[in-house]
């Protein structure tokens, strides 16, 4: 019996026992000492149960599903073990009902996070706003110019900074309307800047250009732009592939800080070799080397500033280069510009090879860390699981590697990750399978590493992983002994079987409440593996008399 379902069965048993006692059957009163009154212990039981409930909620936040369920079970057991049962006093019954509702809602949230197929969230890329900034609209003061000159004179530089009106106006923007954004970005950069500088130095790129990532994404590995450029260095898909950044249904290496930084360094170096000027290289990085090359040939410009004066250039690119120069200046001495920045700690991790698909929540629990922490170390993972078709090096906090290896070695296959699967029948193609499950051919192909040449004909008996969108229909029903036994038991207790058609806006919680049942029972009766419903679907419900 799974621990996550334990309390459902116990509640049913307790209710049956209470019913028997109420009708004078089964259990006789002992003539010995009177048991303690339930009301006497009610406050203590509620307080202890609330403590376990809170501990379970905290574990859920960390992504630790097993530990959360253990805490939830302890909370429920306290009510069930109370003198007279969970409904012995109005206060206890109300607290028990509230506890079950909260457990149910949290478990549904965990189910909504899915079977590992839900895609990781993305954030807006800061590059999308660069073209709208008022760069160079106001003349800078002489004090601003003197301070910038002082900073550059006192700090080491490996890039020539042009302190023109555009650059100085960007410094003003960072100190003014962009102050909070710049502070957060600079703090976040602490995780990555030490390694970025090492990589750039090894590739022959000025270390000061590490701040390209600040302007592009504010050092956010999950940043996604309107142009579908992704990651800290904002590579579009084709350019990313050109520099060795793999992208498939499971992984997008444009979000891998190490690999994307190496790719960005190589790209910037090639652009510099092409134009002989780092500022033109930056323009090429933003606008595209082909466009910059054509305008350089047309205008004869030898540097970015003269090209910007002569070319029909997008405002984003006009602002882009001076914003990078300004970021370099301020980042060299933020305190002189009134910034109080506490940099995030640099990433510290070790890699553990993981074969096949394993739920990241399981790995986080093995590592004794939170899910958010694990995802921040592995931002290239697009799903809540490692890839199913290969070995993936999962980064875990330094020192946790041995414990994770031992934990995963002992992990039963059934606990690694739950997939929806389909066994290919004679004559089926990816297209027919995709239609059956309401998903995309490309998603099935990518999840199963199927090449284009294999898509038209599939071998009979092939087992496919089926990634079903969250808002899709449930998978086709299969005969399962557990569900059948459950249904038979429900009929035996006098329940009536009905068919309920799902309406727009319906949820399992609302349907369960209407028919005096539980979400878990609805999921069991209908072989559902998630909480999403589609309007028009028929659900089997066993209503209480």
Residue, then its C-alpha position, 0 to 999 in steps of 0.5 A: x500500500x502506498x504511503x500517499x494513499x494510506x489515509x484514504x483507506x484508514x478514514x473509510x475503516x474508521x467511518x465503518x467502525x463508527x457506524x457499527x458502534x452507533x447501531x450497537x453492533x460489534x464492539x462492547x463497552x469495557x466495564x473498566x475505567x472510563x477512558x479520557x474524554x476526547x475534549x480534554x485532549x483535543x487542543x493537544x491533538x490539533x496542535x501536534x497535527x498542525x505541526x506535522x501538517x506545516x512540516x509536510x507543507x515545508x517539504x512540499x515546497x522543497x520538492x520532497x514528496x516522500x517526506x511530505x507524505x510521511x508528515x501528512x500521514x502523521x497528522x492524519x494518524x493523530x486524528x484517527x487515533x484520538x479517543x473516540x475517533x476523528x469526529x468525536x468533538x466538533x472542534x476535532x472534526x473541523x480541524x480534521x476536515x481542514x487538514x484533509x482539505x489542505x493535504x488534498x490541495x497540496x498533493x494536487x499541486x504536486x500532481x500538477x507539477x506532473x510526471x516530469x513532462x511539464x516544461x520549466x518556466x521561463x522569464x522575460x529577457x532584459x534585451x527586449x527592453x533595451x531598444x525602448x530606453x531613452x539613451x542619449x536624450x539628455x546631456x550628461x553632467x561634467x561630474x558624471x564624466x569625471x567620476x567615470x574617468x576616475x573609476x577607469x583610471x583606478x581599475x584595471x581594464x582590458x577593453x577600451x571604454x568610450x565615455x561619450x554622451x551615450x555611455x554616460x547617459x546609460x550610467x545615469x539610467x542605471x543609477x536612476x530608473x534601472x537602479x533596482x534592476x541593475x542591483x539585482x542583476x549585479x548580485x545575481x552575476x556573482x554566481x557566474x562572473x568568476x567562471x565567465x572571466x576564466x572562460x573568456x580569458x582562455x578564449x582570448x576575449x576581454x574579461x570586461x565583456x562578461x557584462x554582455x550577459x547583464x544587458x542580455x539577460x540580467x544573468x538569468x539562465x531561464x531568460x527567453x526573448x521575443x525572438x526566442x533567444x534563450x539563456x544567459x547569453x541569449x542564443x537563438x536556436x540556430x546560432x546555438x546549434x552552430x556553437x555546439x549547444x544541443x537542444x531537444x525535448x529534454x535539454x536546452x544547453x542554451x541555458x547551461x551556464x558553462x556551455x553557453x558561456x564557452x559558446x558566447x566566447x567563441x562567437x565573440x572571438x569569431x566576430x572580432x576576427x571578422x571586424x577587427x573591433x570589439x564594439x563592431x563584434x558586439x553589434x554583430x552579436x546583437x544585430x547579426x554579423x551579416x547585417x553589420x558586414x553589409x553596412x560596414x562595406x556600404x559606409x566604410x565605417x571602421x568602428x561602431x560609433x561611426x557605423x551607428x552615425x551612418x547606418x540604418x541601425x535598429x535602436x536596440x543595437x544603438x543602445x546595446x553597445x553603450x549599455x554594455x560599456x556603462x555596465x562595465x564602468x559601474x560594475x567596477x566600482x558600484x559603491x562609488x555610484x551609490x550601489x550596495x551589492x552583495x554578490x550571490x555565492x559562486x556556484x559550487x557543485x559536483x556532477x553525478x551521472x544519472x542513467x535514464x529518467x529520474x524525477x528531479x524531486x527524487x534526486x533533490x531528496x537524495x541530495x538533501x537539498x531543495x528542488x529549486x536549488x537543484x534546478x538552479x544548478x541544472x537550468x538546461x533541463x527542460x523537464x522535471x526529470x533527467x532525459x529518458x534516453x541517455x546518461x545525464x550528468x546532474x550537478x548537485x551541491x559539492x559533497x553530496x555526490x556520494x550520498x546521491x549515488x548511493x540513494x539512486x543505486x537503491x532506488x526501485x525502478x518504479x520510484x524513478x519517474x512515472x511515464x505514460x507509455x504506449x505499445x505500438x500496434x501493427x500499422x501504427x505511426x507516430x501520427x496515429x499515436x499522437x492523435x490518440x493522446x492529443x499530443x504532437x508528433x514532434x514531442x513523441x519523436x523528441x522524447x523517444x529520440x526517434x529520427x525523421x527517417x523512422x517516423x513513418x513506420x514503427x516496429x510493432x511492440x515498440x514502447x513509446x514514452x507519451x508526453x501529454x500536455x497538461x491541458x490534454x485529455x487523460x490517457x486511454x483507459x486500460x484494464x487494471x486489477x487495482x481499479x477494478x477491485x476498487x470499483x467492486x468494493x465501492x459497489x459492494x458498500x452500496x454506492x451507485x455508479x454514474x457517468x459524469x460529463x466534465x463541464x468547462x471549469x470543472x475540477x476534480x476537487x469540485x466534482x469530489x465535493x459534489x458527490x461526497x467522495x475524494x479526489x484520490x478515489x476519482x483518480x483511481x476509478x478513472x485511471x487518471x495520473x494527473x489532475x487536469x480535465x478536458x470539457x466533454x470527458x466522461x468520468x465514472x463516479x460511485x456516489x454514496x447512498 
